[in-house]
Amino acid sequence: MNVAVDNEKNVDIDDYFFLAGRVWNSKTEEYSAIDDSATSQKYFNNYPDAEQSFQDSNVFPELKGKDIKFDLIHVRYGVNRFLLSRIVF
């Protein structure tokens, strides 16, 4: 079962996961900015659902047909920890 939380308000603010997706541009050097307007995000309360969405290259339909960089991030007590990262061509 793949359960994304529709918005950030429905997750435990001390312990959650989110998937960030953005169009990949090989000339861009800074990809750690996950809170900009060009980044699509989905929030999860648990790792299995977040990891399953990370493996699904169609999780962000608005990015379909483009080269996409995915980052799976665990936020615990306000600290971001990058867990997984990949680029889908």
N, CA, C and O of each residue as an XYZ file, in Angstrom:
356
protein
N       0.849     -1.169      0.000
C       0.000      0.000      0.000
C       0.897      1.235      0.000
O       1.805      1.349      0.823
N       0.642      2.148     -0.914
C       1.437      3.363     -1.041
C       0.607      4.529     -0.529
O      -0.354      4.943     -1.177
N       0.973      5.053      0.623
C       0.183      6.101      1.249
C       1.030      7.355      1.409
O       1.894      7.422      2.283
N       0.785      8.331      0.576
C       1.442      9.629      0.714
C       0.513     10.536      1.498
O      -0.702     10.518      1.305
N       1.083     11.311      2.363
C       0.306     12.287      3.111
C       0.152     13.502      2.209
O       1.129     13.984      1.636
N      -1.081     13.997      2.084
C      -1.349     15.061      1.133
C      -0.616     16.360      1.415
O      -0.257     17.085      0.487
N      -0.396     16.655      2.654
C       0.343     17.871      2.947
C       1.155     17.706      4.210
O       0.972     16.756      4.972
N       2.041     18.632      4.413
C       2.979     18.558      5.522
C       2.290     18.595      6.886
O       2.871     18.137      7.871
N       1.090     19.118      6.969
C       0.404     19.256      8.249
C      -0.061     17.920      8.826
O      -0.367     17.840     10.015
N      -0.119     16.870      8.003
C      -0.622     15.579      8.456
C       0.476     14.612      8.893
O       0.191     13.438      9.131
N       1.715     15.070      9.005
C       2.794     14.192      9.432
C       3.256     14.583     10.835
O       3.049     15.709     11.287
N       3.876     13.635     11.498
C       4.489     13.901     12.799
C       5.690     14.805     12.549
O       6.661     14.372     11.929
N       5.646     16.029     13.009
C       6.684     17.004     12.674
C       8.051     16.645     13.250
O       9.057     17.234     12.856
N       8.102     15.692     14.170
C       9.373     15.273     14.750
C       9.980     14.065     14.055
O      11.133     13.722     14.318
N       9.224     13.407     13.170
C       9.728     12.182     12.550
C       8.908     11.857     11.304
O       7.831     11.271     11.408
N       9.405     12.229     10.138
C       8.706     11.922      8.893
C       9.697     11.788      7.752
O      10.879     12.103      7.888
N       9.189     11.316      6.626
C       9.992     11.133      5.417
C       9.375     11.978      4.317
O       8.162     12.183      4.287
N      10.210     12.466      3.417
C       9.633     13.071      2.227
C      10.495     12.801      1.020
O      11.716     12.657      1.094
N       9.800     12.741     -0.086
C      10.412     12.483     -1.384
C      10.403     13.787     -2.159
O       9.356     14.409     -2.341
N      11.576     14.193     -2.612
C      11.711     15.413     -3.409
C      12.081     15.013     -4.835
O      12.971     14.190     -5.047
N      11.395     15.599     -5.803
C      11.685     15.334     -7.205
C      11.798     16.637     -7.964
O      11.003     17.557     -7.769
N      12.794     16.706     -8.833
C      12.977     17.913     -9.649
C      13.604     17.526    -10.971
O      14.226     16.470    -11.085
N      13.443     18.365    -11.957
C      14.029     18.117    -13.270
C      15.546     18.162    -13.130
O      16.103     19.084    -12.534
N      16.201     17.151    -13.690
C      17.658     17.045    -13.625
C      18.282     17.884    -14.732
O      17.902     17.789    -15.899
N      19.237     18.696    -14.341
C      20.017     19.493    -15.284
C      21.475     19.276    -14.912
O      21.894     19.658    -13.819
N      22.252     18.673    -15.794
C      23.638     18.323    -15.475
C      24.514     19.549    -15.238
O      25.594     19.430    -14.659
N      24.072     20.707    -15.668
C      24.874     21.923    -15.481
C      24.605     22.601    -14.134
O      25.353     23.490    -13.728
N      23.561     22.193    -13.454
C      23.255     22.764    -12.140
C      24.150     22.110    -11.104
O      24.270     20.886    -11.061
N      24.766     22.911    -10.286
C      25.683     22.375     -9.285
C      25.033     22.180     -7.928
O      25.484     21.335     -7.155
N      23.997     22.927     -7.615
C      23.388     22.871     -6.290
C      22.038     22.159     -6.355
O      21.042     22.724     -6.806
N      22.027     20.911     -5.896
C      20.772     20.152     -5.873
C      20.294     19.884     -4.455
O      19.360     19.108     -4.256
N      20.910     20.506     -3.481
C      20.481     20.250     -2.106
C      19.351     21.179     -1.674
O      18.806     21.011     -0.583
N      18.990     22.149     -2.499
C      17.881     23.057     -2.162
C      16.565     22.347     -2.441
O      16.098     22.316     -3.580
N      15.975     21.783     -1.408
C      14.763     20.987     -1.583
C      13.499     21.772     -1.331
O      12.399     21.264     -1.547
N      13.637     23.003     -0.878
C      12.446     23.781     -0.555
C      12.174     24.887     -1.577
O      11.478     25.854     -1.268
N      12.711     24.755     -2.782
C      12.439     25.771     -3.799
C      11.193     25.398     -4.597
O      10.694     24.278     -4.491
N      10.702     26.323     -5.383
C       9.444     26.116     -6.108
C       9.567     25.093     -7.235
O       8.550     24.582     -7.703
N      10.766     24.786     -7.676
C      10.956     23.820     -8.759
C      10.942     22.377     -8.270
O      10.994     21.449     -9.078
N      10.873     22.179     -6.967
C      10.914     20.839     -6.385
C       9.518     20.393     -5.986
O       8.810     21.089     -5.259
N       9.133     19.210     -6.479
C       7.867     18.592     -6.072
C       8.149     17.713     -4.855
O       9.191     17.062     -4.784
N       7.222     17.697     -3.899
C       7.441     16.931     -2.677
C       6.216     16.118     -2.304
O       5.079     16.529     -2.534
N       6.476     14.946     -1.719
C       5.436     14.111     -1.133
C       5.921     13.700      0.255
O       7.097     13.392      0.447
N       5.005     13.699      1.214
C       5.340     13.421      2.615
C       4.791     12.067      3.036
O       3.731     11.646      2.571
N       5.526     11.379      3.928
C       5.158     10.042      4.380
C       5.407      9.924      5.879
O       6.306     10.559      6.430
N       4.594      9.101      6.519
C       4.765      8.848      7.946
C       5.679      7.661      8.214
O       6.136      7.484      9.344
N       5.958      6.840      7.196
C       6.803      5.669      7.438
C       7.714      5.396      6.246
O       7.432      5.800      5.118
N       8.809      4.703      6.526
C       9.825      4.440      5.514
C       9.347      3.521      4.381
O       9.606      3.835      3.219
N       8.668      2.411      4.659
C       8.290      1.522      3.551
C       7.482      2.228      2.453
O       7.736      2.014      1.268
N       6.527      3.053      2.834
C       5.742      3.776      1.832
C       6.604      4.790      1.086
O       6.472      4.948     -0.128
N       7.478      5.469      1.805
C       8.357      6.460      1.175
C       9.318      5.788      0.206
O       9.533      6.294     -0.895
N       9.897      4.665      0.592
C      10.853      3.955     -0.262
C      10.167      3.384     -1.497
O      10.751      3.383     -2.581
N       8.944      2.902     -1.351
C       8.197      2.379     -2.494
C       7.940      3.495     -3.514
O       8.065      3.272     -4.718
N       7.591      4.664     -3.049
C       7.380      5.792     -3.951
C       8.687      6.238     -4.587
O       8.697      6.660     -5.743
N       9.785      6.151     -3.852
C      11.100      6.495     -4.395
C      11.432      5.612     -5.598
O      12.034      6.079     -6.565
N      11.042      4.347     -5.538
C      11.320      3.405     -6.629
C      10.403      3.612     -7.837
O      10.707      3.129     -8.927
N       9.301      4.312     -7.660
C       8.317      4.537     -8.725
C       8.661      5.831     -9.464
O       8.474      6.922     -8.925
N       9.156      5.715    -10.683
C       9.569      6.913    -11.437
C       8.380      7.735    -11.917
O       8.573      8.823    -12.458
N       7.161      7.248    -11.734
C       5.963      7.991    -12.141
C       5.260      8.661    -10.961
O       4.104      9.065    -11.083
N       5.935      8.782     -9.835
C       5.306      9.321     -8.629
C       4.949     10.801     -8.779
O       4.029     11.279     -8.116
N       5.655     11.526     -9.631
C       5.344     12.925     -9.897
C       4.934     13.063    -11.362
O       5.791     13.270    -12.221
N       3.630     12.953    -11.663
C       3.184     12.977    -13.056
C       3.565     14.263    -13.792
O       3.743     14.252    -15.010
N       3.690     15.367    -13.058
C       4.039     16.636    -13.701
C       5.468     16.641    -14.250
O       5.822     17.513    -15.043
N       6.298     15.666    -13.830
C       7.677     15.577    -14.308
C       7.871     14.482    -15.347
O       8.993     14.240    -15.792
N       6.800     13.827    -15.730
C       6.876     12.701    -16.665
C       7.486     13.144    -17.995
O       7.179     14.222    -18.505
N       8.352     12.298    -18.543
C       8.981     12.572    -19.819
C      10.244     13.407    -19.722
O      10.835     13.766    -20.741
N      10.666     13.721    -18.494
C      11.870     14.529    -18.285
C      12.874     13.719    -17.470
O      12.514     12.718    -16.849
N      14.123     14.151    -17.476
C      15.127     13.560    -16.599
C      14.866     14.101    -15.193
O      14.769     15.312    -14.995
N      14.752     13.188    -14.212
C      14.328     13.582    -12.866
C      15.357     13.140    -11.829
O      15.899     12.038    -11.913
N      15.619     13.992    -10.869
C      16.441     13.646     -9.706
C      15.507     13.474     -8.520
O      14.726     14.366     -8.189
N      15.600     12.306     -7.882
C      14.813     11.990     -6.694
C      15.718     11.976     -5.471
O      16.840     11.471     -5.527
N      15.231     12.529     -4.370
C      15.906     12.426     -3.081
C      14.886     11.975     -2.049
O      13.805     12.554     -1.936
N      15.233     10.942     -1.300
C      14.404     10.490     -0.188
C      15.074     10.969      1.095
O      16.238     10.662      1.353
N      14.335     11.713      1.882
C      14.895     12.395      3.041
C      14.101     12.038      4.292
O      12.871     12.016      4.278
N      14.815     11.762      5.356
C      14.205     11.519      6.654
C      14.420     12.767      7.496
O      15.548     13.240      7.635
N      13.338     13.300      8.057
C      13.434     14.477      8.921
C      13.106     14.029     10.338
O      12.013     13.535     10.617
N      14.061     14.212     11.210
C      13.866     13.852     12.617
C      14.293     15.035     13.467
O      15.450     15.453     13.438
N      13.343     15.568     14.224
C      13.576     16.730     15.083
C      14.209     17.885     14.306
O      15.122     18.551     14.795
N      13.710     18.111     13.088
C      14.139     19.246     12.284
C      15.440     19.071     11.531
O      15.897     20.009     10.878
N      16.054     17.890     11.601
C      17.316     17.650     10.913
C      17.052     16.759      9.704
O      16.515     15.660      9.838
N      17.440     17.249      8.502
C      17.276     16.476      7.269
C      18.429     15.489      7.123
O      19.597     15.842      7.284
N      18.069     14.239      6.813
C      19.072     13.207      6.538
C      18.747     12.588      5.183
O      17.705     11.956      5.012
N      19.644     12.777      4.230
C      19.442     12.191      2.908
C      19.649     10.689      3.008
O      20.703     10.229      3.449
N      18.635      9.921      2.596
C      18.715      8.470      2.657
C      19.056      7.859      1.304
O      19.957      7.026      1.197
N      18.340      8.275      0.288
C      18.529      7.719     -1.053
C      18.463      8.841     -2.074
O      17.756      9.831     -1.885
N      19.203      8.676     -3.151
C      19.182      9.668     -4.221
C      19.400      8.934     -5.537
O      20.204      8.005     -5.610
N      18.681      9.354     -6.577
C      18.879      8.745     -7.888
C      18.390      9.695     -8.973
O      17.592     10.602     -8.733
N      18.898      9.451    -10.170
C      18.500     10.214    -11.336
C      17.887      9.237    -12.329
O      18.479      8.203    -12.638
N      16.709      9.565    -12.823
C      16.014      8.721    -13.794
C      16.018      9.451    -15.127
O      15.529     10.575    -15.231
N      16.575      8.802    -16.148
C      16.622      9.396    -17.496
C      15.512      8.882    -18.365
O      15.404      9.277    -19.526
